Amino acid sequence: MTSPYRAIFQAPGSKGFFVAGVVGRMPLSMLGIGIVTMMSQLSGRYNMAGALAAILALSGALLSPYTSRLVDRHGQRRVLGPAVAVTVLAIFAFLLLVELGAPDWTLFVCVAAAGVTPSLGNMTRARWSELYRDSPLMHTAFSLESVFDEVVFIVGPILSIGLCTVWFPAAGPLLAALFLALGGYLLVAQRATEPPPHPREAQAGPTALRSTGLRVLVGTFAAIGVVFGAVDVATVAFAEEQGHKAAASLVLAAYALGSCLAGIVFGMLSPKGPAHRRFLLGVGFMALTTLLPALAGNLWFLAAALFVSSMAVAPTLVTAMSLVERFVPRGQLTEGMTWTSTGLTLGVSVGASLAGAVIDSSGARTAFLLPASAAVAALGIALLGHRRLRSASAPPEPHAHPSAPDAEPSAHRT
């Protein structure tokens, strides 16, 4: 059953860029929560801490698609290296300015500049696509990437909060910057697996969002992001109402664990049927099961409900990435994947804010109706755009890569 995962690492260089991508994406889950923890410890200003984290997320959501477009056009080495350097220097400057007691506006400038680096996970997905385009092995590779996205979001906050509280307040953001620097350097140093750049004339327009199918996915991802953001905040509030606030991290770990396990199993299978239909089924299952947490009367029931509802997450996101690969030209693949991440990030920010307002007015149990409603909205967007998803799902152009051994379809069936 594990043979597909062994097979994807037969290509030379695949292990190296995969590890680099895992290390380099740690700041996604460490930096924002690290800034919140640090600022709350140093000044007790939770409003300032939350505003800084919000600007960081908004900056990344707005800037990273354009940085990714430059990556598609000029190559990962020429763009990702300078982008990582800007982000790392911005984080260091932020930490120094906090230590010096600089004006608040300078801190906002630093965190805004830190959003320029795109997701290294999308950089590695682009490399997998170059290796295994038109092979079932790409499905396995994308599944593995989604699993480690979940792992990063389990480990990262625990590590960042723990370092900030046990060691010194700036330890979490500092380690996040070091992870980014190391992962970025390791990735750009591996030139053999880097996708070739696609110059301006090879791209199909000013932005990958010209694809109607991609726009449907981004809208669906934004609604799914509301689910994630609202669940996180509502879970913490529910645990506090139950008198066990510290248990919220374990409940949220169960939420991520369900997605991890589903992603691992999904990567071992050979999915049947059109990808757009599997995507609709995944969003539909998510809409149905996200109603369960609203029925929770205790933390045990909530953990079980979140575990079940999360089992649709990784398979749905993996299928969506496969659709992106079909919707956009090869010269805009990284940008296309990054736009889905942008939709997800914006949705998370909106979901967290709305959930906080609902909790203040009506309590945590009522707040779980928000992610349920957002999941239904995601299904509605996907259904309304069904024709565009289907029409855009034409088979991609044939592609073979000389360094992708055992890439025949029969080699990946379980």
N, C-alpha and C positions, 0 to 999 in steps of 0.2 A: 504493500500500500504506500510506502514511502518512496518508491522508485521514482515518481515524477520529481520529487524534490532533489533527489540525488542527480537526476538527469539534467536539471537546469544548471547545475554547477559544473558540468563537464566542459563548458565553453571556457577557454583561457581568459583569465581576468575577471570572471564573473564573481568569484568569492571576494576579490579585493574591492570592487566597486560596491558590492552589496554591504559589506562591513562599513565602508566609508559612508554610505548612505544612512545606515542605522545610527552611527555616531553623530553625523552631521545634522540629523533631524531632532536630536534630543532637545535643542533650544525651543522647539515648537511647544513642548509641554512644560519646560522649565522656566523660561524667561519671564513670561507674564506673571505667573504665580509667584516667582521669586521676587519680582519687583513689588508686588502687593505685600508679601511677607516682610521684605526689607523695610519698606516705607512705613508700614504699620508699626514695626518694632522701633524704628528710629524716631518717628514723630507722632504716632498714633492717629495720623490723618488718613482714615480709610477712604474718604472721598477723593483725596489727592492720589492715593495709591490706585484706586479703581479707575480714575481718569487717565492716569499714565498707562495702565494696562489696556484700556480701551483705545487710546491713540496708537499704541503699538500694534494692536490687532487690526485697526482700521488702516494704518499705514501699510502693513503687509498685504492686506487684501487689495489695496488700490495700486501699489507699486509693483508687486511681484509678477502680475501678468505681463507688464511691459518689460521687466527685466528678463522674463522667460522668452519673450519675443526676440530680444537681443541675443539670447542664448541660441535660439533656433537659427538666427541669421548669421551669427559670427562664431558659434561653437562654445562649448562649456568652458574650456580653458581660458579663453580670452575674456569672457564676461563674468563667469562665476567667481574667479579669483579676485578681481577688483571688488565685486559686490560683497563677498565675504569680508574682505578687508575693511570696507566702509562700515559694515554692520558691527564687526568686532571693535573697531576704533570708537564707534558711537556708543557702544555699551561701556567701554572703559572710560570714555569721557563722562558718561552719565554717572558712573560710580564715583569718579573723582569730584564732580560738581556737587553731588549729594554730600560727600565728605566735607567739602569746603563751604557748604551752606549757601550755594549759589541761588539766584532767583529762580522761581518756579518755571518761568518761560524757557529757561535754558534746558531744563530737564525734559520738557515737552519736545524741544527741537531735537535732542539726542535720541529719544525713543522713536520719533518720527523717522529719523534717518536710519534707525536700526531695522526698519521694515523693508529695506531694499532687496535683501537676499530672498530669492524664491526657495520653495521647498526642495531640499535635496532628495526627498523621496520621489518627486517628479523627475529629477535628473536621472535617478537610477531606473525609473520606469521607462524613460526614453531609451536607455541603454539596453534594457531587456527587450524592448520592442525592436531595436535594431538587430539584436541577435536572433529572436525567435518570431519575427513577423510571419503570419500565416501558419504557425505551428501551434498545436495544443500546449506546448511547453510555455508559451507566453501566458496562458491562463493560469498555470501553476505559479509562474514568477509573479504575476500581479496579485495572486492570492497571498503569497508569502509577504509581499510588500504591505498589504493591508493588515496582515497579522501583526507585523512588527510596528505598524502605525499604532495599533492598540497597545502593544507591549510598551512602547515609548510613553504613551499617555497613562499607563499604569505606574511605571517606574519613575518617570520624570518629576511629577509633582511631589511624590514622597521624598525623592532625593533632594529636590530644591528646598522644600519646606524644612526638611530635617537639617540640612546644612545651615540654613539661615537662622534656625532657632538654637541649634546645638553648638555650632562653630562660631560664626560671626555673621551679622545681618546681610552683608553683601556676598556671602559665599555662594548662594544659589545662582544669581545672575552672572557672577564671575565664572563659575564652572560651565554655565550654559555657553558663554562666549568662547571658552577654551574648547568645548566640544565642537562648536561650529568651526572654529579655526582648524582643528585637527581633521574633522570630517571633510571640510572643503578642500584642504590641502591634499589629503589622500585621494580624493575623487579627481581633482584636476590633474594630478600627477599621473593618472592612468589613462594615457592617450590612446592605447590600442583599442579600447572598447568605446571611445567617445563617438557619438553619432556625428556624421559629417555635417558641417554647416550648410545652410540653404540660403543663398544670397537673396536680396530683396526681390529680384526678378523671378525667383522660383516660388515666391509666396503668393497666395491667392487673394491678397487684399490687405488692407491696413490692419485687420484684426481677425483672429480665428472666430470671433463671435458672429461673423457673417454667416456661419453655419446655423441654420434653423434648429437642427437637431441638438447642437451644442447649447443653444439658448434654452431649449427645453430642459436639458440636464442641469444647467446652472440654476434655473428657477426651482427645479425639484430639489437640488442640493441645498439651496437657501432655506427651503421649508424644513428639510431634514436637519439642517444646522440649528434651527429653532428648537427642534426636538432635543438635540444634544444639550444645548445651553440651558433649556428649561429643566431638563431632568437633573442636571448637576446641581443647580441652585435649589430646586425643590427637594432633592434628596437630603442635602445638608440641613435644610430647614425642618424637614420631617424628622430626621434623627434628633435634632435639638428638641423638638416638641415631645419626642418619646423619652427624653432625658439621657440620650446616648449619642451626643454629637460626634464624639471621636469615632463611632462606628460607621459614620457616613463614608469614610474612605474605603472600608471593607465592602459596603453595599455597592459603591461605584466600581470597585474592583470586580465584583460579580457581573456588573453590566458590561465591562470590557472583556471579561473572561468568556462570556457567551459568544461574543463576536469573534474572539480569537479562535475558539474551538470550531465554530462554524466555518471560519476562513480556512483553517487547516484541512478540514474534511472536504470543503468545496474545491480546494486546490488539487486534491487527489482524484477528483472525478473528471469525466469528460462530459461537459454540459451538452444537453441535447436541445434542439429547437432554436429559433431565432433569438439573438441576444436582446432585442427590444422587448420580446415577450417575457423573457426571464427577468428583465429589469422591472417590468410592470408587476410581475408576481412578487418580487422582492419588496417593492414599495407597498403593495397590497398587504402582505404579511406584516410588515412593519406597522401599517395603519391599524390593523386588527389587534395586534398584540400590545401596542402602546396604550391601549385602554386599560390593561391590567393593573399598572401601578396606581391608577386612580381608585382602585378597589382595596388597596392595602390598608390593613388595620394595625400592622406592626412591622418591625424591621425585617423579620424573617420572610414574611409574605412579600414585602417590597423587593428584597434581594432576589427571591425566586422569580417574581414578575419581571424585573429588569433583566435577569439572565435570559428568560425566554424571549422577551421582546428584542434583545440585542442580537439574537441568532440570525436575523435577517440583514444585519448591518453590513458585515464584511462581504457576503455574497453579492449584495446589491451594489456596493461600491466597486467591487472587482468588475462586475458586469458593466457598470457605467464607464469605467476606464477603457474597457474593450470597445465600447461604443464610441468614445472620444477618438480612439485610434482609427475608426472608420469614418467619422464625421469630418475630420480636418485633414488637410494635406500633410504629408510627412514633414514638410518644411515648417509646420506650425504645431507640431505635436506637443512639445513642452508647454507652449502657451495655452493650448487647448486644455491640457490637464490642469494647469494652474488656475484657469478660470473656474473650474469646478471647485477647487480648493477655496477660491475667493468667495464663491456663493456660500459654501459651507461655513467659512469664518464669519462672514457678515451675519448669517443666520444664527450662529452661536451667540454672538454679541447681542442681537435682538432678543433671542430667547431668554438669555440670562437677565436682561433688563426687565422684560415683561413679567418673568416669573417672580422677580423681586417685588414688583408692584402688586401682583396678585397675592403673594404671601402676606405682605403688609396689610392688605385689606380683608382677605378671606381665609388665610391659613395655608399650610403646606399641602394638605390633601386636595384642596380645590385647585392648587397650582398645577397638579398633575393632569388636570384637564387641558392645560395649555399644550403640552407636548402631544397629547392625543389629538387635539384639533389640528396642530401643525402637521402631524403625520397624515391625517385625512386630506389636508390641503396639498401635501406633496403628491398624494395619489391622484388628486384632482388635476394638478398641473401635468402629471405624467399622462393621464388619460386624455386630456385636452390636446396634448402634443403627440398623441400616439401615432398619427399618420406621418408626422415629421420624423419621428424616431424610426418608423418602419421604412419610409422612403429613403432615409439617409443610411440605412443599414445594408447598402449594396456591398458585395464582397470586395475587399481591397485588392489592389494590384498585386500580382504574384511577386514574391520576394524570397530570396534564399541568401543565407549568409554562410560563408565558407567556414566560419569558426563555430558553427552551431551543430555539433554532432548529435546523432540520435534524435533529430528533430522531426522525423516522420510521424504522422498522426498515430500509427499503430504502436509507436514506442511509448505513448503516453496514456494508453487506456488501462483502466484498472479492472 
